[in-house]
């Protein structure tokens, strides 16, 4: 009887091992399969592009003015006490991990989705407190909406108590834009500082040509 | 049932033992612990900090961890601070790729459990700052719990969570769900995702 049980067990064990092996092979093949790579890069080709808004010094500024630099683009609003400061601090800390010459080739742009309350002076003083190199951009509701559509971000006013008291729910994706002005990668909030610094360095040093599998990178980032 | 097929007496003894087991288990369930009186209910507040903000900022947020060592749940029901016009309990929730912030009436702290207020989750929103919050400042926050009553804490102002949570292995800036630790597994499902919930071991049926 006990022998019978043993063979039964070893049989079910071998089936288990076989299934496990198949699963492992599947997982190993996954990141190298074409869909994993193409999905994100195909999507990135459909978003982004040049735009013109007003910077926090009151000057017209276009994305193409930063051609040759790697740009980090974030959409948010200044009355936000949690998400936006967390994102800005994260970016600041990531930039600290870069060499001086790498930092000089990096530009952080913050587009307000709340132009009614975030005027130029408010943006200037707010962003400079994080890092004097950060640039805030604003425009009319329509201009912001146009850029939002280009980058496929969504936002809306909520919890409206009065004309000046409300929150803004907004997309929190951080856009990594290459020296040519095209979107190279998306980082979800809150971006891991070390990973962000690594992606910036890759973009700065390889010009985005070294495109390893983003899925694999994300997995590495996890472990 | 390994005893199947054995003599009647053994089966009977086994049956009685099982029955006794059930009875004592039932008793234990109905009297889990000597329940402390409400006057002894204490909520421990740890790892608190307030977000230092640019001087022009109108709002800020306070974060902390509540631990409830009592056998009954408690609730954070109101908050206040003299640093701002208003203080409210807020929560960040995701709507697709958007993050949205809303006011909540209370935070439930499970019996023998804890709740983390941290970036991307629950926070105490300080609306309309009366004076700027700079790194190193101490900010007083007054908390009222349903059972534990009023508690005042003095929290240091800092740029991010990293400074107080230095002893944790986890990168706190990278986790944005509320961590509700509770022995009760039926807690709000949305809080389970990415939280530090113990993973229930699989039933090994051989």
Interface residues (C-beta under 8 A of the other chain):
Chain A: X9 X78 X79 X80 X81 X82 X83 X85 X86 X89 X90 X93 X122 X125 X126 X127 X128 X129 X130 X154 X155 X158 X159 X167 X169 X170 X171 X172 X173 X188 X189 X190 X192 X193
Chain B: X51 X53 X54 X55 X56 X57 X58 X59 X60 X61 X90 X92 X95 X96 X97 X98 X99 X100 X101 X102 X103 X119 X120 X123 X125 X126 X159 X160 X171 X173 X174 X176 X206
